[in-house]
Amino acid sequence: MKLSFSQDECGQLSKSLEKEWLETNGIGGYASSTIMGINTRKYHGLLTAAIPEIGGRYLLLSNFELSIHTEKGNKIYPLFATKYPGVIHPDGHKRLISFEQDLTPVTTYLVEEDGIKLLIEQTLMMVKNENTLLLQYRVVNSLLAHRNGGENSPIILRFNPVLAYRNIHHLTRANHDLNVRSHPEENGTVKFQPYNQMPALFIGSNTDIT
């Protein structure tokens, strides 16, 4: 069954935050959030894995914050948002124009500000029988230009992984024992190992990661 929500439906924040999606991998792992991409429950996150060695399911990757940056003009346009007590920040949810789920969740964003017109589509998929998350970003329109003195400026997609590394039934606070360093691997992959007793998280891309 295909589910589809328009920009007007997504814009009704109180209702859209109650609508959730779930993608599973067949071995106890999953990705889940609201159709706005705003996590509202401790069970929400982009990569939850069943780890028999230490028992239970653990949320490894909470979110993957995407923002659009212009090389000229130093403009930043977030495509994500986080719910805090009494406020949602930043305003990336306002650029979401549709959400669909058929085989996989697909979210479409529109940035149409300061001379930019960018329509970008995010497709998410869990790999069967693996604790692997695939994210695909596709530029839908061809008006990828920031006008500045008559010249086009490159537009950069920047990602900020938000790691949790906690049991799905628990919450965490600031932890000074957590290893925040990243380690470059082969083929542009980056390795994160917050705790020695837990599995590492690898993030890779078919383009350069900086």
C-alpha positions in Angstrom: 0.0 0.0 0.0 1.4 3.3 -1.1 1.2 6.2 1.4 1.5 9.8 0.1 1.5 13.1 2.0 1.4 16.5 0.2 3.1 19.7 1.3 -0.1 21.0 2.9 -0.5 17.8 4.9 3.1 17.8 6.0 2.8 21.4 7.0 0.1 20.5 9.6 2.9 19.9 12.2 0.8 18.6 15.1 -0.7 15.9 12.8 2.4 15.0 10.7 4.5 14.5 13.9 2.0 11.7 14.8 2.5 9.9 11.4 5.4 7.5 11.5 7.2 5.2 9.1 9.2 2.0 9.6 11.8 0.2 7.5 13.2 -3.2 8.7 16.1 -5.4 7.7 14.8 -8.8 8.6 17.3 -9.5 11.4 15.8 -7.3 14.1 17.2 -4.0 12.9 15.2 -1.0 11.6 15.0 2.6 10.7 12.0 4.7 11.9 10.9 8.3 12.3 8.0 10.6 11.6 7.2 11.7 8.0 8.8 15.0 8.8 12.1 13.3 9.7 11.8 14.7 13.2 12.4 12.1 15.9 9.7 12.3 18.6 10.3 9.0 20.4 13.4 7.3 21.8 12.7 4.4 19.5 13.1 6.7 16.4 16.4 6.7 14.5 18.0 5.8 11.2 19.9 2.7 12.2 18.9 0.4 15.0 20.7 -2.9 15.2 20.0 -6.1 17.1 23.4 -6.9 18.8 23.2 -10.4 20.4 26.7 -10.2 21.8 25.7 -7.5 24.3 21.9 -8.2 24.2 19.0 -6.2 22.9 18.6 -3.6 20.2 20.8 -0.5 20.0 20.2 2.8 18.3 23.5 3.5 16.6 22.6 6.4 14.2 20.0 8.8 15.4 19.9 11.1 12.4 21.8 12.2 9.3 21.5 16.0 9.3 21.5 17.3 5.7 22.0 21.0 4.8 22.6 22.9 1.6 25.6 25.2 1.5 26.5 27.8 -1.2 30.2 28.4 -1.9 29.6 32.0 -2.6 27.4 34.1 -0.3 28.1 31.7 2.6 24.4 30.7 2.9 23.2 27.6 4.7 19.8 25.9 4.2 19.0 23.1 6.6 16.9 20.2 5.4 16.5 18.8 8.9 14.9 19.7 12.2 15.1 18.6 15.9 12.2 18.8 18.4 13.3 20.4 21.7 10.9 21.3 24.6 8.7 24.0 23.3 10.5 24.6 20.0 11.6 22.9 16.7 15.0 24.0 15.4 16.3 24.6 12.8 13.6 25.2 10.1 14.4 22.4 7.7 11.0 20.8 8.0 9.5 23.9 6.3 11.4 22.9 3.1 9.8 19.5 3.0 7.2 19.3 0.2 6.2 15.7 0.1 6.6 12.3 1.8 5.8 8.9 0.1 6.2 5.3 1.2 5.7 2.5 -1.2 8.6 0.0 -1.1 10.8 2.6 0.7 10.3 6.0 2.3 10.9 8.9 -0.2 11.1 12.5 1.1 11.3 15.6 -1.3 12.6 19.0 -0.3 12.5 22.3 -2.1 15.0 25.2 -1.5 13.8 28.2 -3.3 15.5 31.2 -1.6 18.1 33.8 -2.5 18.2 32.9 -6.2 18.5 29.2 -5.5 15.9 26.7 -6.8 16.8 23.2 -5.8 14.5 20.2 -5.7 16.1 17.2 -4.0 14.8 13.8 -3.3 15.9 11.5 -0.4 15.3 7.7 -0.7 16.0 5.5 2.3 16.4 1.7 2.4 17.5 -1.0 4.8 19.5 -3.8 3.3 17.9 -7.2 3.9 19.8 -9.3 6.5 22.4 -6.6 7.1 22.7 -3.7 9.6 23.2 -1.4 6.6 21.3 1.8 5.7 21.3 3.1 2.2 20.5 6.8 1.5 20.2 8.2 -2.0 20.0 11.9 -2.8 18.8 12.8 -6.3 18.6 16.3 -7.7 15.2 16.4 -9.4 15.4 19.8 -11.1 18.2 21.4 -13.1 18.2 24.9 -11.7 21.1 24.4 -9.4 22.5 27.9 -9.4 23.1 30.6 -6.9 23.2 34.0 -8.7 26.0 36.2 -7.4 27.2 38.9 -9.7 25.9 37.0 -12.7 28.0 33.9 -11.9 26.8 30.5 -10.9 28.1 29.2 -7.5 28.6 25.6 -6.6 26.1 24.1 -4.1 27.4 21.7 -1.5 25.4 19.0 0.3 26.7 18.6 3.8 25.9 15.8 6.1 26.3 15.6 9.9 25.8 12.1 11.4 24.2 12.2 14.9 25.3 9.1 16.8 23.4 7.7 19.7 24.9 4.3 20.6 22.3 3.4 23.3 19.8 0.7 24.1 16.5 1.6 22.5 14.7 1.5 25.8 17.2 4.0 27.5 18.1 7.6 27.1 21.6 9.1 27.4 23.1 12.3 28.7 26.5 13.9 28.1 29.1 11.2 28.2 32.8 12.1 28.5 33.9 8.5 27.9 32.5 8.4 24.4 35.1 8.5 21.7 34.2 11.2 19.3 37.0 10.8 16.8 36.5 9.6 13.3 38.9 7.4 11.3 39.4 7.6 7.5 39.2 4.1 5.9 39.8 2.9 2.3 37.6 4.2 -0.6 36.6 7.3 1.3 34.8 5.5 4.1 34.8 7.0 7.6 34.8 4.8 10.7 33.3 5.7 14.1 34.0 3.6 17.2 32.4 5.4 20.2 32.7 2.4 22.5 35.2 -0.5 22.2 32.6 -3.0 23.3 30.2 -2.1 20.6 30.4 -2.5 16.8 31.9 0.3 14.7 29.8 2.4 12.4 31.0 2.9 8.9 29.8 5.8 6.7 30.7 5.8 3.0 29.7 7.7 -0.1 30.1 7.4 -3.9 31.4 11.0 -3.8 34.1 12.5 -1.7 33.5 12.9 2.1 35.0 15.9 3.9 
